[in-house]
Amino acid sequence: MADYDLKAAAFPKLTDAQIARLGACSEASSRRYRAGQFLFRVGERDFKFYVILTGAVEIVDCSGEAPNLLTVHVAGSFTGDVSHLTGNSSIVSAIVRDDCEVLEISTSTLRRILSECPDLSDVILQAFIARRRLLREPGTFTGLRVIGSRYSQDTFRVRDFLAKNRALFTWLDLEDDPAVDLLLKQFGLSEADTPVVACGRMVLLRNPSNRQLAEAAGILRPIEQTVYDLAVVGAGPAGLAAAVYGASEGLKTIVLERMAPGGQAGRSMRIENYLGFPTGLTGSELADRAVLQANKFGAYLTVPTPVAGLTFEQSYPVLRLESGEAVVAKCLLIATGADYRLLGIEGCQQFEGRGVYYAATPNEAQICRGAEVVVVGGGNSAGQAAVFLSGQARKVCLVVRGGDLYKSMSSYLARRIEQTKNIELLCNTTVRRMDGNGHLTGVELANSETGEARTMQTPALFSFIGAVPRSEWLPPEIETDGKGFVRTGPTLAQSSHWSARRTPFLLETSRPGVFAAGDVRSGSVKRVASAVGEGSMVVQFVHEYLKEM
């Protein structure tokens, strides 16, 4: 989309007829404000949606050294962005410039309007999405400021969490940013205090936990104590698909995600074989759209909400959270996915976040510009990472244990790798050793056929090997295969844990009413489209199960 079109989509003018329809809502009210008053402030939750009838309203970014005017809304314009749907806190402030009259609408009413009025929904949602895209353009919006070293594991963890959750932030690198020393002095801090998270002229957190980060960024949402129709653990493609279809069909749905929406797919910088997107899309774009869709229909997504265990009370699944809270549901979907297996090389753990990474996104790529890097793995994730990094690094070495790249990678991607000049394919090769002092500086590679060893100087290694299911939190009632993947389907009718008279549904586990979908499921196809399909199918089985209750 051209820049002009993006801005046009971000700041449309509503017609008189559209404004009249909004004003006809019984919950909408007309209010007057004087110059200098705030309609809402940065950090507020459940802030109102405003349509400007007369006057003007400034939208201001207060997260930098000084307030920054982003835009001015005049008659026919409206305030707001995706935070209205996600439940996150406001990232900007709205200040009345000229005395104005506005139409004030609550977030709950706005949700209903978006569901019931497709023409208004299209205009408003497109504007919300476009506004967030504009804020992500370099130099436009400061957001939270993360101050820390590129060689600090905690700094990487903070950046990684914010990036995966699509929070707007700016990283100030101790090794590279000349403004860091002065800024730390202004805060009365030293390098030893980092990583630090600041907003404006105020230090918010020092080396925060992910939960503290989520609270500061306005991501964490309180959990309503009620019985849900469907609880989904995991917000990868399967979990998000179930949330969209479940909520859109009237099921009271909650999604519990330990880290960030998107799962492994959310880390991909280019998915080209997903139906309906011939030019491809990034995993984060797919996750963003799915989260917005799920929230639009009323699903409740909370991050980070790690699940510690599962029990059953009167046949209802009860999820025990690490926070000590509990979530009760009539049905449960296990969609926790899988993690990439660790390399298992001595000393590897000390370099994680300091040169060893399990994703290749702009967050990790910042330290790769002009360098030689290593990507380990022969699947699509490794291939997508290699292609993406080839546009950032001087050279990419793709290390594959086997001898045939086409065996486990889509043909289109394997051909692209072969045609990319600065990608070197090393088949029958493994990583033997890692070197570095506080951060990765080199690796030793070995060819399993010739025995030849090769040492490479590199600041970064990206690993995408194997899959370890996130099923360690499940009780014995949920049967898994020998590798820990959750078993599903009719064959479980013979299980000692199966208590229903009928045969288990296709995606049902050894416990009635508990389902599994996506990468965590035994025998699943490791593709985004497959995970989305399974998550969608589960909702039909949930309806069938609820009829039995």
DAJO-V314285 format. One line per field, one symbol per residue. phi: phi as a letter, one per 30 degrees, with the letter a starting at -180 (. if undefined). A space follows every 10 residues. Layout:
phi: ???
This chain:
phi: .deddddddd bdcddedddd ddddddddbc bcbcejdcda cejdchddcb cdcbibbccb dcccdbebdc abccejdbdj adeecdiddd cbccbddceb cbccbddddd eddddcbedd eddddddedd dddddddeid bdidcccadd ccddddeddd ddddchddab ccdedbcddd eddddddibb dddddbcbbi cbdcbchddd dddddddidd cdcddacddb cccjcdeddd ddddddddcj ddcbccbdba djidddcdda ccccejbdci addddddedd dddddedjdc cbbdbdccab bbbhiddbcc cddjdbbcbd bbccbdibcd dddiceided cdibkcbcab beddddccdi ccbccckccd dddddddddd dccdabcccb ddcbdddbbe edddddddcd dcccdcdhbb dcabblbjad babccbddcc idcbcbdaca bccbchacdd bddddddcdb ddcjdddbje ddddddcdcd dddedeccdd ceiccbaidd ddidddbedd dddddddedd ddedddddd
